[in-house]
Amino acid sequence: MRTVSAYDARVRLGELLNEVYYRDEEIIIERKGKPMVKISKVEKTKTAADLKAFLAAAGSWKHIDTDKFMANVYKSRKKASRSPVRL
C-alpha cells in the first residue's frame, strides 16, 4: 500500500485507477500529510445465485428447497426494511 498526495491523485487519477484495478494495489490519498481516503478494488458482490449455490452445496441443506428459502428471505427482509433486498 502506498500513499500519494491529493494533488498527485488529481493529476494522475487514471494511472492510479489502473494500478489499483490491474495490480490489486491499494492507495492512500492524503491532504496536508493526513490520510483522507483509500482507493481499493471493488470486490464482486454476492448474488442470489451465489447464495443458492452455497446452500445447495452444504450437506445439511440438501433437503431444503433453496428457491422457496430465498423467496422467504427476500419477503421477510423486504417486509422488515421496506427497501429492496440486495445480496
C-alpha positions as CSV (number, residue, x, y, z in Angstrom):
1,M,0.0,0.0,0.0
2,R,1.4,3.4,-0.9
3,T,0.5,7.0,-0.2
4,V,0.1,9.9,-2.7
5,S,-0.8,13.5,-2.2
6,A,-4.3,14.8,-3.1
7,Y,-2.6,16.9,-5.9
8,D,-0.8,13.9,-7.3
9,A,-4.0,11.9,-7.2
10,R,-5.9,14.6,-9.1
11,V,-3.2,14.9,-11.7
12,R,-2.6,11.1,-12.2
13,L,-6.1,9.7,-11.4
14,G,-6.3,7.5,-14.4
15,E,-2.9,6.0,-13.8
16,L,-3.7,5.3,-10.1
17,L,-7.0,3.7,-11.0
18,N,-5.2,1.3,-13.4
19,E,-2.7,0.4,-10.7
20,V,-5.5,-0.4,-8.3
21,Y,-7.6,-2.4,-10.7
22,Y,-5.0,-4.3,-12.7
23,R,-2.3,-4.7,-10.0
24,D,-4.6,-5.2,-7.0
25,E,-2.8,-2.3,-5.2
26,E,-4.4,-0.1,-2.5
27,I,-3.5,3.6,-2.5
28,I,-4.0,6.1,0.3
29,I,-4.6,9.7,-0.6
30,E,-3.5,12.3,1.9
31,R,-4.1,16.0,2.2
32,K,-1.5,18.1,4.2
33,G,0.1,14.9,5.4
34,K,-3.2,13.5,6.8
35,P,-4.6,10.3,5.3
36,M,-8.0,11.1,3.8
37,V,-9.2,8.1,1.7
38,K,-8.1,4.7,0.5
39,I,-8.6,3.6,-3.1
40,S,-9.1,-0.2,-3.5
41,K,-10.5,-2.6,-6.0
42,V,-14.2,-3.2,-5.6
43,E,-14.9,-6.8,-4.7
44,K,-17.5,-8.7,-6.6
45,T,-20.8,-8.6,-4.7
46,K,-22.6,-11.8,-3.9
47,T,-25.7,-12.6,-5.9
48,A,-28.7,-14.6,-5.0
49,A,-27.4,-17.3,-7.4
50,D,-24.1,-17.5,-5.4
51,L,-26.1,-17.9,-2.2
52,K,-28.3,-20.6,-3.7
53,A,-25.3,-22.5,-4.9
54,F,-23.7,-22.3,-1.5
55,L,-26.9,-23.5,0.2
56,A,-27.3,-26.4,-2.3
57,A,-23.6,-27.4,-1.7
58,A,-23.9,-27.5,2.1
59,G,-24.7,-31.1,3.0
60,S,-27.2,-30.4,5.8
61,W,-29.2,-28.1,3.5
62,K,-29.9,-30.7,0.8
63,H,-33.5,-31.3,1.9
64,I,-34.4,-27.6,1.8
65,D,-35.9,-26.1,-1.4
66,T,-33.5,-23.2,-2.0
67,D,-35.9,-21.3,-4.2
68,K,-38.5,-21.3,-1.5
69,F,-35.9,-20.4,1.1
70,M,-34.6,-17.4,-0.9
71,A,-38.2,-16.2,-1.6
72,N,-38.8,-16.3,2.2
73,V,-35.6,-14.4,2.9
74,Y,-36.5,-11.7,0.3
75,K,-40.1,-11.5,1.6
76,S,-39.0,-11.1,5.2
77,R,-36.3,-8.6,4.6
78,K,-38.5,-6.5,2.3
79,K,-41.3,-6.5,4.9
80,A,-38.9,-5.6,7.7
81,S,-37.0,-2.8,5.9
82,R,-39.4,-1.7,3.2
83,S,-36.4,-1.4,0.9
84,P,-35.1,-3.6,-1.9
85,V,-33.1,-6.6,-0.7
86,R,-29.5,-6.7,-2.1
87,L,-27.2,-9.6,-1.5
